[in-house]
Amino acid sequence: MGPENEHIAENPALNIWAALVPVFLLMIMLAYNIFFADGELMGEYSNQYILLIAGGIAAIVGFIYKVTIQTMAAEIWENLKSVAIPIMILFFVGALAGTWLVSGIIPAMVYYGLQVLNPTIFLPASVIIAAIISIATGSSWTTSATVGIALVGIGAALGIPSGMIAGAVISGAYFGDKMSPLSDTTNLAPAMAGTDLFTHIRYMSLTTIPSILITLVVFVIISLNIDTTGTADISNLLNTIDNTFHITPYLFIVPLTVIALILLKTKPLIALGAGIAMAVVFALIFQSEVLTEITETSTSTLLNAIFTDTAIVTENEALNELFSSGGMKGMLWTIFLITCAMVFGGIMDGIGALAKITKVLLSFATTVFGLFTTTVISCLGLNTIASDQYLAIVIPGKMFKKAYEDKGLAPENLSRTLEDSGTVTSVLIPWNTCGAYQSQVLGVGVGEYFLYAIFNWLSPFTTLLFAAFKIKIRQLNTSKKTN
């Protein structure tokens, strides 16, 4: 469903306090789940269930204010239709991750990436390596849990403060997470805003690339002014990868082809489908031994890589998590979250709550810059209060979609702002799921790496700077053109 068909229902009888009841209760339940139930109040899908409960509360508010169930159901259906293609893309993303693993593409990226390490440029190299791995996997979490841990260990042996290394790893990992078509948040943001995946990535690069370049410059300066000792021993990691897979530069033909298709503005499903098909062929050509070691036949291994779980066990524990994938099945958690968010958003829309809340928020956003600022503050606030980067994208995305349209702004303005302020700042908050995870995995406190996670705190400022000076702010009537 395109943005021209999107609307937010009005309900003059509903007051702002009644409209906020489902939101307040949603925040309370999420906070309890995070702080007191370790994120598993109702099991693995706690956030999804909480969204559905909040949707039920919103429906009760709607009944009180004479909104029919048919009206609410109609809005839910419109929401679900709008994310049908993004959900299909997510399934393809899962299949791509699995096939790129068993074909040796992801291991090859790790193998060649690690070899650029040099003590004199260790910090900027860490940013680049983490970025490459995160782009390849679409996951900042996996990058930190594998290569990130190795880099922190190597850097510590060189005498570099752990906070600096963790900040470099996180900066690179979240840059890759933002720019990768395999990332769930990178698929989620355009789905919420009403644009397509590759338009979102191209437009987001306008603010993301300057932020990462500044980050690299700062780390180069830091590297030139610190003393290092020892050497970076990565031979064990390289030997393990080389012994497990047949590593060859020919494997890069697949990702380069997908990148070329993206640049040629091929439809996402076609580009991703080509990446999956080519990876299957390359797996049969280059990794025949790996395929038969995992299961009895190459066919069953490839089917598992596409649809379910795949794990390649090596002698190095640090690499085992990286060399595992959930295929399409691994995307079900995110797809369930999107579906539940659409139910909650649809009911909130149907009862007129989104229109009321948006109207109040937009009273502080009379200019384009004010609209961008309000969006950024909303994302930061939800990352802090709800402790979840997905909700920091979903809720503001749904609330502000119509507002951007009313000001004649293309939907990619909203999707870019959601990522620039929602995705990347989650790791800067200790009690956010991302901050808690990264701190635990890397063994470095948020307070230690906060200052050095330059890309993460710089991104919201960059997007606001672009808005303030009206740099590359795309209008609706030019949304199909390349700025």
C-alpha positions in Angstrom: 0.0 0.0 0.0 1.5 3.3 -1.1 1.6 6.4 1.1 -1.1 8.0 -1.0 -3.6 5.5 0.5 -2.5 5.9 4.1 -4.6 7.9 6.5 -5.0 8.3 10.2 -8.6 8.2 11.5 -9.9 11.2 13.4 -12.2 10.9 16.5 -13.2 14.3 17.8 -14.7 12.8 21.0 -11.5 11.2 22.1 -9.3 13.3 24.4 -5.5 13.2 24.6 -5.5 11.4 28.0 -7.7 8.6 26.9 -5.6 8.3 23.7 -2.5 7.9 25.9 -3.9 5.2 28.1 -2.8 2.3 25.8 0.6 3.9 25.3 1.2 4.4 29.0 0.1 0.9 29.8 2.3 -0.5 26.9 5.3 1.3 28.4 4.6 0.0 31.9 4.3 -3.6 30.7 7.4 -3.3 28.6 9.4 -1.7 31.4 8.3 -4.5 33.8 9.2 -7.1 31.3 12.7 -5.7 30.8 13.6 -4.7 34.4 11.9 -7.4 36.4 11.3 -10.3 34.1 14.5 -10.4 32.1 12.6 -9.9 28.9 10.7 -13.2 29.3 7.5 -12.2 31.2 5.5 -14.4 28.8 8.3 -16.3 27.2 10.4 -15.6 24.1 7.7 -13.5 22.5 6.9 -11.3 25.4 7.1 -8.0 23.5 4.8 -9.3 20.9 2.2 -10.5 23.4 2.5 -7.1 25.2 1.7 -5.3 22.0 -1.4 -7.5 21.5 -2.5 -6.8 25.1 -2.0 -3.1 24.6 -4.0 -3.4 21.4 -6.8 -5.0 23.4 -6.7 -2.1 25.9 -6.9 0.3 23.0 -9.9 -1.5 21.7 -11.6 -1.1 25.1 -11.0 2.6 24.9 -12.4 2.6 21.4 -15.6 0.8 22.6 -16.0 3.4 25.3 -15.8 6.1 22.7 -18.3 4.4 20.3 -15.9 3.1 17.8 -17.1 -0.1 16.1 -15.1 -3.3 15.9 -15.5 -3.2 12.1 -13.7 0.2 12.0 -10.8 -1.2 14.0 -10.6 -4.4 12.0 -10.5 -2.4 8.8 -7.5 -0.4 10.0 -5.7 -3.6 11.2 -6.3 -5.2 7.7 -4.9 -2.1 5.9 -1.8 -2.2 8.2 -1.2 -5.9 7.5 -1.6 -5.4 3.8 1.0 -2.6 3.9 3.7 -4.9 5.3 3.0 -8.0 3.1 6.0 -7.2 0.8 8.4 -6.3 3.6 7.5 -9.6 5.3 8.2 -11.5 2.1 11.6 -9.7 1.9 12.4 -10.7 5.5 11.8 -14.4 4.6 14.1 -13.9 1.6 16.7 -12.2 3.9 16.7 -15.3 6.2 17.2 -17.6 3.2 20.0 -15.3 1.9 21.8 -15.4 5.2 21.7 -19.2 5.3 22.8 -19.8 1.8 25.6 -17.2 2.0 26.9 -19.1 5.1 27.0 -22.6 3.6 28.3 -21.2 0.2 31.3 -19.7 2.1 30.5 -16.1 1.2 30.2 -14.9 4.8 33.3 -16.9 6.0 35.3 -15.4 3.0 34.3 -11.9 4.1 35.5 -12.6 7.6 38.7 -14.3 6.3 39.8 -11.4 4.1 38.5 -8.8 6.6 40.6 -10.0 9.4 43.8 -9.7 7.3 43.6 -5.9 7.1 44.5 -5.7 10.8 47.6 -3.7 11.6 48.5 -2.4 15.1 49.1 1.2 13.9 45.6 1.4 12.4 43.9 -1.1 14.6 40.9 1.1 15.6 39.9 2.3 12.2 40.5 -1.3 10.9 38.2 -2.6 13.6 35.5 -0.2 12.4 35.9 -1.4 8.8 36.0 -5.1 9.7 32.9 -4.9 11.9 31.1 -2.9 9.2 32.0 -5.6 6.5 30.8 -8.4 8.7 27.7 -6.6 9.8 26.8 -5.8 6.1 27.3 -9.4 5.2 25.2 -10.8 8.1 22.8 -7.9 8.7 23.3 -8.3 12.4 25.3 -6.0 14.7 24.7 -8.6 17.5 26.3 -11.4 15.6 29.2 -9.2 14.6 29.9 -8.2 18.2 29.5 -11.8 19.5 32.1 -13.1 17.0 34.6 -10.8 15.4 33.9 -8.1 18.1 35.0 -10.4 20.9 38.1 -11.4 18.9 38.9 -7.7 18.2 38.5 -6.7 21.9 40.9 -9.5 22.9 43.4 -8.7 20.2 43.3 -5.0 21.0 43.7 -5.6 24.7 46.8 -7.6 23.9 48.1 -4.5 22.1 47.5 -2.3 25.1 44.6 -0.4 23.6 41.8 0.5 26.1 38.8 -1.8 25.9 36.3 1.1 25.7 38.0 2.4 22.5 37.9 -1.0 20.8 34.3 -1.7 21.8 33.3 1.8 20.5 35.0 1.1 17.2 33.4 -2.3 16.9 30.0 -1.0 17.8 30.3 2.0 15.4 31.2 -0.4 12.5 28.7 -3.0 13.4 25.8 -0.5 13.5 26.9 1.1 10.3 26.7 -2.3 8.7 23.4 -3.1 10.4 21.9 0.1 9.0 23.1 -0.3 5.5 22.6 -4.1 5.0 19.5 -5.3 3.2 19.8 -8.4 5.5 19.1 -6.3 8.6 15.7 -6.6 10.2 15.7 -2.9 11.3 16.7 -1.9 7.8 13.6 -3.7 6.5 11.4 -2.5 9.4 12.0 1.2 9.0 10.8 1.5 5.4 7.9 -0.8 6.1 6.7 1.6 8.8 7.3 4.7 6.7 5.8 3.5 3.5 8.8 3.3 1.2 10.8 0.4 -0.3 14.0 -1.2 1.1 16.5 -0.1 -1.5 15.2 3.4 -1.8 15.6 3.6 2.0 19.2 2.3 1.9 20.2 4.7 -0.9 18.6 7.7 0.8 20.0 6.8 4.2 23.5 6.7 2.8 23.4 10.5 2.5 23.6 10.9 6.3 25.2 7.5 7.2 28.3 7.8 5.0 29.4 11.2 6.4 28.8 9.9 9.9 31.0 6.8 9.4 33.7 8.9 7.6 33.9 11.3 10.5 34.1 8.3 12.9 37.0 6.8 10.9 38.9 10.1 10.9 38.5 10.4 14.7 39.7 6.8 15.2 42.7 7.4 12.8 43.7 10.4 14.9 43.3 8.4 18.2 45.4 5.6 16.7 48.2 7.9 15.8 48.3 9.2 19.4 48.3 6.0 21.4 51.1 3.5 22.0 50.6 -0.2 21.2 52.6 -3.2 22.2 52.7 -6.8 21.0 51.3 -8.1 17.7 47.8 -9.0 16.5 47.7 -12.8 16.3 44.8 -13.8 14.1 46.4 -16.9 12.6 44.2 -19.3 14.6 41.0 -17.7 13.3 42.3 -17.6 9.8 43.5 -21.2 9.9 40.1 -22.4 11.3 38.2 -20.7 8.5 40.6 -21.9 5.8 40.4 -25.5 7.1 36.6 -25.4 7.3 35.7 -23.8 4.0 37.2 -23.5 0.5 38.0 -19.8 0.6 38.4 -18.0 -2.8 37.9 -14.5 -4.1 35.4 -15.9 -6.7 32.8 -16.1 -3.8 32.6 -12.3 -3.9 30.9 -12.6 -7.4 27.6 -13.2 -5.5 27.5 -10.2 -3.2 28.9 -8.0 -6.0 26.1 -9.2 -8.3 23.4 -8.4 -5.6 25.0 -4.9 -5.1 24.9 -4.3 -8.8 21.2 -5.3 -9.0 20.5 -3.0 -6.1 22.2 -0.1 -7.8 20.3 -0.8 -11.0 17.1 -0.4 -8.8 16.0 -4.0 -9.3 13.0 -5.0 -7.2 14.2 -6.2 -3.8 12.6 -9.7 -4.1 14.3 -10.2 -7.5 17.7 -9.0 -6.2 17.6 -11.1 -3.1 16.2 -14.1 -5.0 19.2 -13.9 -7.4 21.5 -13.8 -4.4 20.0 -16.9 -3.0 20.0 -18.8 -6.3 23.6 -17.9 -7.0 24.7 -18.8 -3.5 23.1 -22.3 -3.9 25.1 -22.8 -7.1 28.4 -21.5 -5.5 27.8 -23.8 -2.5 27.6 -26.8 -4.8 30.7 -25.7 -6.7 33.0 -24.6 -3.8 31.6 -26.2 -0.6 30.5 -29.7 -1.5 32.4 -31.2 1.4 30.9 -28.8 3.9 27.4 -29.5 2.6 27.7 -33.3 3.1 29.3 -32.9 6.5 26.3 -31.0 7.9 23.7 -33.5 6.7 23.8 -36.6 4.6 23.1 -34.9 1.3 23.9 -31.5 -0.2 20.2 -31.0 -1.1 19.0 -31.3 2.5 21.7 -29.0 3.7 20.8 -26.3 1.2 17.1 -26.7 2.1 17.9 -26.3 5.8 20.0 -23.2 5.0 17.0 -21.7 3.2 14.2 -22.6 5.5 15.4 -23.7 8.9 18.5 -23.8 11.1 22.1 -24.3 9.9 25.2 -24.6 12.1 28.7 -25.3 11.0 30.8 -26.4 14.0 34.5 -25.5 14.0 37.3 -26.0 16.4 37.1 -22.3 17.4 34.2 -21.4 19.7 34.4 -17.7 18.7 33.5 -18.6 15.1 30.7 -21.1 15.8 28.0 -18.5 16.5 28.9 -16.6 13.3 28.7 -19.8 11.3 25.1 -20.4 12.2 21.9 -19.2 10.6 18.2 -19.6 11.2 17.1 -19.3 7.6 13.5 -18.2 7.0 12.6 -19.6 10.4 15.0 -17.2 12.0 13.0 -14.3 10.8 9.7 -15.4 12.5 10.4 -13.5 15.7 10.8 -10.2 13.8 7.8 -11.0 11.5 5.6 -11.7 14.5 6.7 -8.4 16.1 5.8 -6.5 12.9 2.4 -8.3 12.8 1.6 -7.5 16.4 2.8 -3.9 16.0 0.5 -3.6 13.0 -2.4 -4.9 15.1 -1.6 -2.4 17.9 -1.1 0.5 15.4 -4.2 -0.4 13.5 -6.5 -0.3 16.6 -4.8 2.9 17.8 -5.4 4.3 14.4 -9.0 3.1 14.2 -10.1 4.6 17.5 -8.5 8.0 16.6 -5.7 7.8 19.2 -2.8 8.1 16.8 -4.4 11.2 15.2 -4.9 12.8 18.6 -1.3 12.0 19.9 0.2 13.1 16.6 -1.7 16.3 16.6 -0.4 17.2 20.1 3.2 16.3 19.2 3.0 18.1 15.9 1.9 21.3 17.7 5.5 21.5 18.7 6.6 20.8 15.1 5.4 23.7 13.0 8.4 23.5 10.7 10.1 20.7 8.7 13.0 20.9 11.1 10.6 20.7 14.0 9.1 17.6 12.6 12.5 15.9 12.2 13.4 17.0 15.7 10.2 15.6 17.2 10.7 12.3 15.4 14.3 12.0 16.8 13.2 12.9 20.3 10.4 10.3 20.1 12.8 7.6 18.9 15.3 8.4 21.7 12.5 8.5 24.3 11.2 5.1 23.3 14.6 3.6 23.3 15.0 4.9 26.8 11.5 4.1 28.1 10.5 1.0 26.1 14.1 -0.4 26.1 13.7 -1.9 22.6 15.0 -0.6 19.3 12.2 -2.2 17.3 9.5 -0.3 19.2 11.5 2.9 18.8 11.1 2.4 15.0 7.5 1.0 14.9 5.6 3.4 17.1 7.1 6.8 15.8 7.0 5.3 12.3 3.2 4.8 12.5 2.6 8.0 14.4 4.5 10.4 12.1 3.9 8.8 8.7 0.9 11.0 7.8 2.6 14.1 9.2 5.5 13.8 6.8 3.1 13.2 3.9 1.1 16.4 4.9 4.3 18.5 4.7 5.0 17.1 1.3 8.0 15.0 2.4 8.8 11.7 0.8 8.5 8.7 3.1 12.2 7.9 3.0 12.8 11.1 5.1 10.9 9.4 7.9 12.5 5.9 7.4 16.0 7.5 7.4 15.3 9.5 10.6 13.9 6.4 12.3 17.1 4.5 11.7 19.4 7.5 12.4 17.8 8.0 15.8 16.1 4.7 16.6 18.4 1.9 15.5 21.8 3.3 16.4 21.1 4.9 19.8 19.7 1.8 21.4 23.2 0.5 22.2 23.9 3.7 24.2 21.3 3.0 26.8 22.5 0.5 29.5 19.0 -1.0 30.2 18.0 -1.2 26.5 18.2 -4.7 25.2 20.9 -3.6 22.7 23.0 -1.8 25.4 22.7 -4.7 27.8 23.6 -7.3 25.1 26.6 -5.4 23.7 28.0 -4.7 27.2 27.7 -8.3 28.3 29.1 -9.8 25.1 32.1 -7.5 24.7 32.8 -7.3 28.4 32.9 -3.5 28.3 30.4 -1.3 30.2 28.2 1.2 28.2 29.8 4.0 30.2 33.2 2.8 29.0 32.4 2.7 25.3 29.7 5.4 25.1 32.1 8.2 24.1 33.9 6.0 21.5 30.7 4.7 19.9 31.1 7.8 17.8 28.9 6.7 14.8 26.0 5.9 17.1 25.7 9.3 18.9 26.7 11.3 15.9 24.0 9.9 13.6 21.0 11.7 15.2 23.0 15.0 15.0 23.8 14.4 11.4 20.2 13.8 10.4 19.1 17.0 12.3 21.9 19.0 10.6 20.6 17.9 7.2 17.1 18.9 8.2 18.2 22.3 9.6 20.0 23.3 6.5 17.5 21.5 4.2 20.2 19.3 2.7 18.8 16.5 0.5 15.3 16.7 2.0 13.3 14.8 -0.7 9.8 16.0 -1.5 7.0 13.7 -2.4 6.8 14.8 -6.1 10.6 14.0 -6.5 10.6 10.8 -4.4 11.3 8.7 -7.4 14.3 10.6 -8.4 17.9 10.3 -7.1 19.1 13.3 -5.2 
